[in-house]
Amino acid sequence: ELSDSRVKKLMKDFDTSGDGALQLDEFVGVDQFRNKLEALAREERDAAAAAKKAALLEAEQAALAEARLEFLNESEPTTTDKLVSVLPY
């Protein structure tokens, strides 16, 4: 089943007159139609892969930022921290 956006894209590509309907001279062979469908599917897969990669990168950056904050550890020192530390409190 074709999505509405894919159908609109196909109509836009094959409707050379721009009237919103395919005329007899605008019909194409099955091979050309299949090639166009495959190209659209490939574009959608590439866009989905790029979005997934961007989401993974964003998650990795968020985890890195959280690790940096954890590393700073700006919370109040515990009694153990005070006893072990050589720095005065």
Residue pairs with C-beta under 8 A, 6 or more apart in sequence:
2 10
6 37
6 40
6 44
9 40
10 33
10 36
10 37
10 40
11 20
11 22
13 36
14 22
14 26
14 27
14 28
14 33
14 36
15 21
15 22
15 26
16 26
17 23
17 26
77 85
77 89
82 89
